[in-house]
Amino acid sequence: MRNREGLQPLQNSLSGLPQWVSERILHQVSQLTNYVPVIGIMGKTGVGKSSLCNALFADKVSPVSDVTACTRDPLCFRLQVGEHAMTIVDLPGVGESGARDIEYAALYRKQLPRLDLILWLIKADDRALAVDEHFYHQVIGEAYRHKVLFVISQSDKVEPACGGEKLSTEQKQNIGRKICLLHELFQPVNPVCAVSIRLQWGLRVMTERMIRCLPREASSPVAVQLSAPLRTDAVNKKARDDFGETVGSVLDTVSSMPLIPAPVRTIIQAVRDIVVSVARAVWNFFF
């Protein structure tokens, strides 16, 4: 029902176009609102992947792949909020053994094209990063570096660990050094984040960076999955703007189709900015 309420203003903004053109545009917009993002999450055993997912998302993850299958296969988990869904792919961490890493390299190369983003978790006190570094440069490579967001997990365990209810000044300084080290080793496209699930520290910053790293069509469906405290104004604004831009891209695609007559193409180009503004305005009806 809310989707129909959102589509009506968009339809009105397209009223100057032939019906078959506006229907094509509205159909593609509807497909955008039903996009199912796929986020990969990786890290060594005990890095806290499950804890992070449970802290980030409103819905608890439920497996959709056969958990009795080979443990070296990725496990897929589905999250659902209302009509919107997303998938988390639990990718095995590297560094168990040379033979396993060869298998994992093939597995990753198969999975990378379908992933919208990879959350690569590294424990704050993990100093054995040579294998991760090699894997990142040789397997992820230039083609998919933009999909990786490094997350330093369990930041409360960084030295000097005290088990308190907030990070000490010394711990924050050491986390800063860890972030600098990861930037030096990996030269990532996206800024490195640091979080502590136990202390609920760093999650908002990490979430806002995650939304910025996602492809435009994925940010709104992921934003709606987030737990309420993490759906900040910055998250919602980025998702809203992305939705407007994806709707604008739909108009660009339709306008460039060979069968579109020149006068109709002129109308599409003339109303594009208006349609994008309307899409932003009705975002709440879809998400």
Secondary structure, 3 states (H helix, E strand, C coil): CHHHHHHHHHHHHCCCCCHHHHHHHHHHHHHHHCCCCEEEEECCCCCCHHHHHHHHECCCCEECCCCCCCCCCCEEEEEEECCEEEEEEEECCCCCCHHHHHHHHHHHHHHHHHCCEEEEEEECCCCCCHHHHHHHHHHHHHHHHHHEEEEEECHHHCCCCCCCCCCCHHHHHHHHHHHHHHHHHHCCCCCCEECECCCCECHHHHHHHHHHHCCHHHHHHHHCCECHHHCCHHHHHHHHHHHHHHHHHHHHHHHCCCCCCHHHHHHHHHHHHHHHHHHHHCHHHHC
